[in-house]
Amino acid sequence: MKENTNNDFDAVNIFLFFVRWWKHLAILCVLAVIASIVFSSPYFITPKFETQATLFPASTHSISRAVLGGGGLVSTRQDFLQYGDVEDAERLLQILTSSTISEKITSRFNLMDHYEIPENSSYRYTKLAKKYKNSVSFRRTSYGAVEISIKDKDPMMAVRIANEIIALVDTIQNDMRRERAEIAFNIASQQYFDYVADVKKAEDSLNYIMSKGVYDVEGQSAMLMQQLAKDLSAGNQRGVDEIKKQLNILSKYGGTYMYLKNYLNASGEQMNSLQRRYQETKADLENFVSFTFVIDEAFIPERKSYPVRWLIVFITTVATAFTAVVSLMVYENVVSKGLNKLKSGK
């Protein structure tokens, strides 16, 4: 019974409190609304427009291995048109947040002047980096894509920055890939053309030996030995001398002929392997590959995204009302205690 009486008494006290102070609270809330509207206007807070672009990372497989198949087997080919996985998305985010991107963007769009940072300002590059970080953001979505968000006072500038970042992603990754591909290409091309030169030298040497009449060492040797036996039995000394002359030529060039013949027969497989490696590295060096799939392109925003004036007005009004109520309650409590002390003193 006493608990119900106390609750009713508290409710009555709260009601009477608002009856006593409602005009003051209303005036404070109205002033808070007016102040928040004024101070959130473009005269005090520069409005910003936000645009977004969504990218899917592409697979980072080598284009030569994807097209040529690496070892030549169809089953080993990798589709460079497929979407990348989580690791590819993380690599893409790392490139987007790199200083290389930010430096190129700030330089290309002269953001120091665009953000109105004076030349004589102290820590101007720190201020530039802070403004850039507040205006440009990246995040990985729950579907594995990467979202680029650009906020700027100029909606067209926001779109231009977003598009430039998308272009720079491919440029930077291709530049890094090209540096490594150039090293591989130089090694592969040197090996290939050195081997081609060696094969050509071996072919020239073999042609020279064949011009001396050596074209089948084993067959010629067997035939000449048979003919030598016949001439010896027939007493044909002139024929014997001629055959000995040919046998001397076979003896002189036969070993080299066999070596060159075996070398050239075995060179075909090695030549194909080096040529394929040369073609792969050349394809990696000369072809520009896109490492992203653009899902949503940046658009020109029609409405500002910052500041959210209704939210500022709402929070300011609620905070003002709450602060005023607490302050008035404290004030009444202090005044009532003071009156009680005066009464007790009398």
Beta strands, then each sheet from edge to edge (+ up, - down):
strand 1: 49-57
strand 2: 136-140
strand 3: 146-152
strand 4: 292-296
sheet 1: 2+ 3- 1+ 4-
end
